[in-house]
Amino acid sequence: MRIALDAMGGDFGPPNLVAGAVMALRDYTRIKKLFLVGDTPRIEAELKTHGCNDRRVEIVHSTQVVEMTDGAVDSVRRKKDSSVSRAIDLVKKGNAEAIVSAGHTGAAVAATTIKLRTLPGIDRPGIAAIIPSETNIFVLIDAGANSDPRPEHLVQYAIMGSVYSRHVMGYGDPAIGLMSIGGEDLKGSDLTKEVFKLLKQSALNFRGNIEGHDLFEDPVEVVVCDGFVGNVILKTCESVGDAIFKWLKHELTKNKLRMAGAYLAQSAFRAIKKKVNYEEYGGSPLLGVNGICIIAHGASTPLAIKNALRVAAESIESEVNPHIIEEVRRYNETTASLEPALR
């Protein structure tokens, strides 16, 4: 498999990105070609630092970088030689099968959508964030790609999230929940009420509305929401996880007795920390585009980049996009056949 890495994006640039790429090359022999896109001298310097002369690496030079202050669509138009645009071009031309970027999320979404287009039957792509609970790992979609969707977009997110949960996460018949402010049918905004009706009529395993506490108390495998709500949920979960471990550290170091207890329970703490660590999950797939795009955290460590490349490889192997196309086709055919009866 062939993957393109935007080697200039993210908060730390080439040092973390190239280090993660080297880790992935050493652990994943299934990666046959890894394009590192960005400033050649800087990338070469980082590869030399890690003693990497792997023949699977090919550097693709670019002269521009999308900054966080750049507009998403404007960056595609004005910075045609940016590392993210050049990486996506490799997928468009068929040289690479997937792109991984830890840079400007809006620019990656805009450039991927404009250059690769969406899959047949998909109007807007959605970011699928992977979040662990006590009993499962669920897909949150959309986590930030589309903050002002129409009802049909959220139905498409439900279909894509279900496909990803089934074919990549391994859940046989993923349950889908619609994020709202109450479990009753009539609760929510005009948007969620309309989406509820559409999902209830579908053949998807739709549980109904779910609330914030259901995410971890009574989790489903796919949580559907608009990009604004999804991004708030995602970042809140990240910050709460960090805060809890800081609180624990503070309390457990107050006296020697607590420190002794913490020492005895350290393996349990390590297990929980690993489970909630975003680095272990790598990146979030942008589902619905005619290619594979993995959005990594801006503050990604080398381990997070390594795992983002793993997620890209898994998406290639699982052939997610053909499954999405087929499921959307079935949904549209079923909906068309039901329309006369619903009038």
HUDAMO-V112883 format. One record per pair of residues at least 24 apart in sequence whose ideal C-beta (glycine too) atoms are under 7 Angstrom apart, sorted by sequence separation. I is the first residue (numbers start at 0). J is the second residue. D is the distance in whole Angstrom. If there is no record, write none. Layout:
# HUDAMO-V112883
i=I j=J d=D
i=I j=J d=D
This chain:
# HUDAMO-V112883
i=13 j=37 d=6
i=31 j=55 d=6
i=37 j=61 d=6
i=61 j=85 d=4
i=83 j=107 d=6
i=87 j=111 d=6
i=91 j=115 d=6
i=278 j=302 d=5
i=291 j=315 d=6
i=17 j=42 d=6
i=30 j=55 d=7
i=32 j=57 d=6
i=34 j=59 d=5
i=36 j=61 d=6
i=90 j=115 d=6
i=123 j=148 d=6
i=138 j=163 d=6
i=182 j=207 d=7
i=183 j=208 d=7
i=278 j=303 d=4
i=281 j=306 d=3
i=282 j=307 d=3
i=59 j=85 d=6
i=84 j=110 d=5
i=88 j=114 d=7
i=138 j=164 d=5
i=182 j=208 d=5
i=277 j=303 d=7
i=280 j=306 d=7
i=281 j=307 d=4
i=284 j=310 d=7
i=83 j=110 d=6
i=87 j=114 d=5
i=181 j=208 d=6
i=182 j=209 d=7
i=279 j=306 d=6
i=2 j=30 d=6
i=13 j=41 d=5
i=17 j=45 d=4
i=21 j=49 d=5
i=87 j=115 d=7
i=175 j=203 d=6
i=182 j=210 d=6
i=244 j=272 d=6
i=278 j=306 d=7
i=281 j=309 d=6
i=282 j=310 d=5
i=0 j=29 d=6
i=4 j=33 d=6
i=6 j=35 d=4
i=13 j=42 d=6
i=17 j=46 d=6
i=24 j=53 d=5
i=74 j=103 d=7
i=122 j=151 d=7
i=123 j=152 d=5
i=175 j=204 d=6
i=179 j=208 d=4
i=181 j=210 d=7
i=281 j=310 d=5
i=0 j=30 d=6
i=1 j=31 d=6
i=4 j=34 d=7
i=6 j=36 d=6
i=7 j=37 d=4
i=21 j=51 d=5
i=59 j=89 d=7
i=122 j=152 d=6
i=174 j=204 d=5
i=175 j=205 d=5
i=176 j=206 d=5
i=177 j=207 d=7
i=180 j=210 d=7
i=284 j=314 d=6
i=0 j=31 d=6
i=1 j=32 d=4
i=2 j=33 d=6
i=3 j=34 d=4
i=4 j=35 d=6
i=5 j=36 d=6
i=6 j=37 d=4
i=7 j=38 d=7
i=14 j=45 d=6
i=18 j=49 d=6
i=24 j=55 d=6
i=75 j=106 d=7
i=125 j=156 d=4
i=173 j=204 d=6
i=175 j=206 d=6
i=176 j=207 d=7
i=177 j=208 d=5
i=178 j=209 d=6
i=179 j=210 d=7
i=4 j=36 d=7
i=13 j=45 d=5
i=74 j=106 d=4
i=136 j=168 d=6
i=172 j=204 d=5
i=174 j=206 d=5
i=177 j=209 d=7
i=3 j=36 d=6
i=122 j=155 d=7
i=127 j=160 d=6
i=176 j=209 d=4
i=69 j=103 d=6
i=71 j=105 d=3
i=75 j=109 d=5
i=121 j=155 d=6
i=125 j=159 d=6
i=71 j=106 d=5
i=75 j=110 d=5
i=190 j=225 d=7
i=240 j=275 d=5
i=6 j=42 d=5
i=67 j=103 d=6
i=108 j=144 d=5
i=127 j=163 d=6
i=65 j=102 d=6
i=69 j=106 d=7
i=71 j=108 d=7
i=72 j=109 d=5
i=176 j=213 d=7
i=286 j=323 d=7
i=65 j=103 d=5
i=71 j=109 d=4
i=75 j=113 d=6
i=104 j=143 d=6
i=150 j=190 d=6
i=154 j=194 d=7
i=237 j=277 d=6
i=65 j=106 d=4
i=153 j=194 d=5
i=157 j=198 d=6
i=161 j=203 d=6
i=150 j=193 d=4
i=154 j=197 d=5
i=176 j=219 d=4
i=150 j=194 d=5
i=154 j=198 d=6
i=175 j=219 d=6
i=178 j=222 d=6
i=37 j=82 d=4
i=158 j=203 d=7
i=174 j=219 d=4
i=178 j=223 d=7
i=36 j=82 d=5
i=157 j=203 d=6
i=174 j=220 d=5
i=175 j=221 d=4
i=176 j=222 d=5
i=177 j=223 d=5
i=178 j=224 d=4
i=150 j=197 d=6
i=154 j=201 d=7
i=173 j=220 d=3
i=173 j=221 d=5
i=175 j=223 d=6
i=36 j=85 d=5
i=36 j=86 d=4
i=170 j=220 d=5
i=178 j=228 d=6
i=34 j=86 d=7
i=34 j=89 d=6
i=164 j=220 d=5
i=7 j=64 d=5
i=164 j=221 d=5
i=161 j=221 d=6
i=34 j=95 d=6
i=160 j=221 d=4
i=160 j=223 d=7
i=157 j=221 d=7
i=157 j=223 d=5
i=156 j=223 d=5
i=153 j=223 d=6
i=153 j=225 d=7
i=8 j=82 d=6
i=7 j=82 d=4
i=8 j=83 d=6
i=6 j=82 d=6
i=5 j=82 d=5
i=148 j=225 d=5
i=5 j=83 d=5
i=146 j=225 d=6
i=145 j=225 d=7
i=146 j=226 d=4
i=5 j=86 d=5
i=137 j=218 d=5
i=140 j=221 d=7
i=145 j=226 d=5
i=146 j=227 d=4
i=4 j=86 d=7
i=132 j=214 d=7
i=133 j=215 d=7
i=137 j=219 d=6
i=138 j=220 d=7
i=144 j=226 d=5
i=3 j=86 d=4
i=132 j=215 d=5
i=135 j=218 d=5
i=137 j=220 d=5
i=138 j=221 d=5
i=139 j=222 d=5
i=140 j=223 d=6
i=141 j=224 d=7
i=143 j=226 d=5
i=134 j=218 d=6
i=137 j=221 d=7
i=138 j=222 d=7
i=141 j=225 d=6
i=142 j=226 d=7
i=16 j=101 d=7
i=135 j=220 d=6
i=137 j=222 d=6
i=141 j=226 d=4
i=3 j=89 d=4
i=132 j=218 d=4
i=143 j=229 d=6
i=3 j=90 d=6
i=142 j=229 d=4
i=143 j=230 d=4
i=141 j=229 d=5
i=142 j=230 d=6
i=140 j=229 d=7
i=139 j=229 d=6
i=142 j=233 d=5
i=3 j=95 d=4
i=8 j=100 d=5
i=9 j=101 d=3
i=1 j=94 d=7
i=2 j=95 d=6
i=5 j=98 d=7
i=8 j=101 d=5
i=9 j=102 d=6
i=139 j=232 d=6
i=1 j=95 d=5
i=2 j=96 d=7
i=5 j=99 d=7
i=8 j=102 d=2
i=139 j=233 d=6
i=1 j=96 d=5
i=2 j=97 d=5
i=3 j=98 d=5
i=4 j=99 d=5
i=5 j=100 d=4
i=8 j=103 d=7
i=0 j=96 d=6
i=2 j=99 d=6
i=5 j=102 d=6
i=128 j=233 d=5
i=130 j=236 d=6
i=163 j=284 d=7
i=163 j=286 d=6
i=159 j=286 d=4
i=159 j=287 d=6
i=201 j=330 d=6
i=202 j=333 d=6
i=155 j=287 d=7
i=200 j=337 d=7
i=142 j=283 d=6
i=144 j=285 d=6
i=131 j=274 d=5
i=131 j=275 d=6
i=140 j=286 d=7
i=167 j=313 d=6
i=167 j=314 d=7
i=167 j=317 d=5
i=129 j=280 d=5
i=166 j=317 d=5
i=167 j=319 d=6
i=166 j=319 d=6
i=129 j=283 d=7
i=128 j=283 d=5
i=127 j=283 d=6
i=163 j=319 d=6
i=166 j=322 d=6
i=126 j=283 d=5
i=127 j=284 d=5
i=162 j=319 d=6
i=126 j=285 d=6
i=127 j=286 d=5
i=162 j=322 d=5
i=124 j=285 d=5
i=125 j=286 d=6
i=162 j=323 d=5
i=124 j=286 d=6
i=125 j=287 d=6
i=124 j=287 d=4
i=123 j=287 d=7
i=124 j=288 d=5
i=159 j=323 d=5
i=162 j=326 d=6
i=158 j=323 d=7
i=121 j=287 d=4
i=126 j=294 d=6
i=158 j=326 d=5
i=118 j=287 d=6
i=158 j=327 d=6
i=117 j=287 d=5
i=118 j=288 d=7
i=117 j=288 d=6
i=118 j=289 d=6
i=117 j=289 d=7
i=155 j=327 d=7
i=158 j=330 d=6
i=115 j=288 d=5
i=116 j=289 d=5
i=111 j=285 d=6
i=115 j=289 d=5
i=115 j=290 d=4
i=112 j=288 d=6
i=108 j=285 d=6
i=111 j=288 d=5
i=111 j=290 d=7
i=111 j=292 d=5
i=99 j=282 d=6
i=107 j=292 d=7
i=107 j=294 d=6
i=104 j=294 d=6
i=97 j=291 d=4
i=98 j=292 d=5
i=99 j=293 d=5
i=100 j=294 d=6
i=101 j=295 d=4
i=96 j=291 d=6
i=100 j=295 d=7
i=101 j=296 d=6
i=97 j=293 d=7
i=99 j=295 d=6
i=101 j=297 d=6
i=101 j=299 d=5
i=90 j=290 d=4
i=118 j=320 d=6
i=101 j=304 d=7
i=120 j=324 d=7
i=118 j=323 d=6
i=119 j=324 d=6
i=118 j=324 d=5
i=121 j=327 d=6
i=120 j=327 d=4
i=99 j=307 d=5
i=120 j=328 d=6
i=99 j=308 d=6
i=120 j=331 d=6
i=99 j=311 d=5
i=97 j=311 d=4
i=97 j=314 d=6
i=97 j=315 d=6
i=96 j=315 d=5
i=30 j=308 d=7
i=22 j=301 d=6
i=26 j=305 d=7
i=27 j=308 d=7
i=19 j=301 d=4
i=23 j=305 d=5
i=27 j=309 d=6
i=30 j=312 d=6
i=18 j=301 d=4
i=19 j=302 d=7
i=22 j=305 d=4
i=29 j=312 d=6
i=15 j=299 d=6
i=19 j=303 d=7
i=20 j=304 d=7
i=15 j=300 d=6
i=19 j=304 d=2
i=23 j=308 d=4
i=27 j=312 d=6
i=15 j=301 d=5
i=19 j=305 d=5
i=23 j=309 d=7
i=10 j=297 d=5
i=9 j=297 d=5
i=10 j=298 d=5
i=16 j=304 d=6
i=20 j=308 d=7
i=15 j=304 d=6
i=9 j=299 d=6
i=4 j=308 d=7
i=2 j=308 d=6
i=2 j=311 d=5
i=0 j=312 d=6
i=0 j=315 d=5
